[in-house]
Amino acid sequence: MEKTKTIDQLTADAAYIRNALLGVEDIIEFRFSGGVASLKDTNKLNGVLTAIGCLAKQHEQDLIEFGKEGISR
């Protein structure tokens, strides 16, 4: 059985997800706002968003587990 993450690990995970979303925002602004995005660009963006979604889902599960176990450091 996997150990419940600490509050520091959960905070770092949240920051990683936030920074990934900021990166997506930059990609969209750079490639998509000027109308120069290709199908390949769209597929890449879809892959990145899918990966971020997986990270967010795991983070949600970690938070649920953390709530059951309480604070640890």
Summary of the structure (lengths in Angstrom):
residues: 73
radius of gyration: 16.0
end to end distance: 18.4
largest distance: 48.7
contacts: 169
relative contact order: 0.20
helix: 78%
strand: 0%
